[in-house]
Amino acid sequence: MWLDTHCHLDAPEFASHLGGVIEAAAKNQVQGILLPAVKASDAANIRQLVAQYAVVMPGLVYTLGIHPLYVEQSTQADLDLLATEVKDALRDPRFVGIGEIGLDYFVEGLDRTRQAYFFEQQLDLAEAHDLPVVMHVRRSQDAILKALRQRRIRSGIAHAFNGSMQQAQQFIQLGFKLGFGGAATYARALQIRRLATQLPLSCLVTETDAPDIPPAWLREEGMAHNAPQFVSRIGAELADLRQMDVAAFAATTWSNALTALPRWSATLNPLRSN
């Protein structure tokens, strides 16, 4: 069985058929999906969405945070709102951490100073409540590692990891897992595939980032959008890269995800990873 540790189920691409998307995932051996918020104002909608579809997907959970690409349109009031929403969500077993937060040094024109302020404020929030973090680390690994070293963050996930081997090892030393998804299914993605193959199995988790980062076969079929049902095939391809049994890979990445996000365990019991 599989866990999708990063999937934007609240995206408009899914709005007209979300129930079917989640049912398709369940039919493809996906027992849990993590929905990360990207804006503080999304909290109420995400909480309601997760509660509504938990009947179909008992392992459906969420995190709350402000994505670096939404920092420009956010204010201090949004950080204050987020702090309130997080405090309230602590009573919800489906709330598992802070995210999606981080830094994006790939998109041109973003204010790095403003990004850093919002990121660090959210790290402080995670530290205050002893919560793990789900992070966007696009071309910003060193700055993120520096910020993490200044705090005591229990654990988390560096989503869609595409840094160096040295950077990967530093995240692992800090207690983080690394997310791998559709990008690793492209033969030309040599660095990502090298990481997915050579890193310790104990640090890997599976994800889709749906509706984004469609795997290679969807591109070949002319399909633009990814979906959580494909995490099982992505996981199988990752297992093949590592030349290991698919079931063993699924069981280990399942365990890794629960180590990174311990609150998730409550929704998955008595579900089993095999």
Secondary structure, DSSP 8 states (H G I E B T S, - for coil): -EEES-B-TTSGGGGGGHHHHHHHHHHTTEEEEEEE-SSGGGHHHHHHHHHHHTTT-TEEEEEE---GGGSTT--HHHHHHHHHHHHHHTT-TTEEEEEEEEEE-SSTT--HHHHHHHHHHHHHHHHHHT--EEEEEET-HHHHHHHHHTS----EEEET--S-HHHHHHHHHTTEEEEE-GGGG-TT-HHHHHHHHHS-GGGEEE---BTSS--HHHHHTT-----GGGHHHHHHHHHHHTT--HHHHHHHHHHHHHHHSGGGHHHHTT----
